[in-house]
């Protein structure tokens, strides 16, 4: 009898064994998340296309780099973002924004997250940091836009209040997709501050959002890669800069 995965597509028994789908995962204390993911990718390599293997290999390599930076939150967050970006990046379309690509990727990942692992991170593991992040104006882009444009009418405050209200309503409703989207909106601002040199390395100010953002990314990124490994039938498009 043909086996089918959680989205109803057929998978051979050989691939089911190779990617570890449906099997109890053994937790080895000495192994990091990236090491376990790397082993799974190697074991199931034949079940993935070349673009998928490269995409996953790149994401896992940057996750490993992030894991080694537990004493430098600035570097750790940047490496985690690169790992996540490696997972969802595809050929650039000029009529599509980075946020749009991220939203589409997140929707696909959530659609196969039957165990609600991402939901548990947002609502059970890190509810406090999520709320703190949503309540932080320094990772709210309209705040900075108003500051740059010397906008004194406090329009950003109304947007901020509306955004927080919508976010908290989504939290109450358990709307994983909506909460994840809003969280990534905030984290994208933090990413821009660090990557574009708009923050001082190892600064003593505005550390709360970096600490919370890093913890959230460190929890979500391995889950996302795991779901991609579990579902080799998912197509995330051609990778940017293929190996030649």
C-alpha positions, 0 to 999 in steps of 0.5 A, a space after each residue: 500500500 502506498 504511503 502518503 505524507 501529511 499533505 497527501 502526496 505519495 512517498 516511497 517506503 525507502 524515502 520514508 526511512 531515509 528522511 526519518 518521517 514517522 519515526 521516533 527521533 532519538 535525542 542524543 545529548 551531545 549532539 546539537 540541532 545542526 548536527 542531527 539535521 546534518 545527519 538526517 540530510 546525509 542519510 536521506 540525500 537521495 530523496 532530495 533534488 540537487 537544489 533542495 540538498 544545496 538549500 538544506 546544506 546551506 541552512 544547516 551550515 549557518 545554523 551550526 555557525 550560529 550555535 557556536 556563538 552563544 556568547 555573542 548575541 549580535 553574531 548569533 542573530 545574524 547567523 540565524 537569520 542567514 540560516 533562515 534566509 538560506 532555507 527560503 531564498 529563491 530566484 529574485 522577482 522584481 515584483 515580489 518583496 522580501 517580506 512577501 517571499 518570507 510570508 509565502 514560505 512560512 505559509 507552506 511550512 505551517 501547512 505541513 506542521 501537523 504537530 504544531 511545533 511552531 505554534 508551541 514555540 510561539 504560544 507555549 515556549 516563548 509567550 513572554 518574549 513574543 509579547 515583549 517583542 510586540 510591545 517594543 517600538 524600537 523594532 517597529 518600522 513606522 517609528 523609525 520612519 517617523 523619526 527620519 521624516 521628522 513627523 511630529 503628528 505621532 501617526 506612528 503611535 496609532 499604527 503601533 497601538 493598532 498593530 499591538 491590538 491586532 497581534 494580541 488578538 491573534 495571540 488570544 485566537 491562537 492564530 499561528 500564521 498571523 502571529 508568526 508574520 507579525 513577529 517576523 516583521 519585528 525581527 526583520 527590523 532588527 535584522 536590518 539594524 544589525 546587517 546594515 550597520 545601524 547598531 553598535 556591536 555588543 551595545 549596552 542599549 536595546 538588548 532586550 529585543 536582541 535577546 528575545 529575537 535570538 531565542 525565538 530564531 534559535 527555536 524556530 529555525 531548526 523546526 523549519 529545517 526539520 519540516 523541510 527534511 520531512 517533506 522532500 516533495 515541497 518545492 521552494 523554487 530554484 536556489 539563488 547562486 547554485 553550485 557550479 
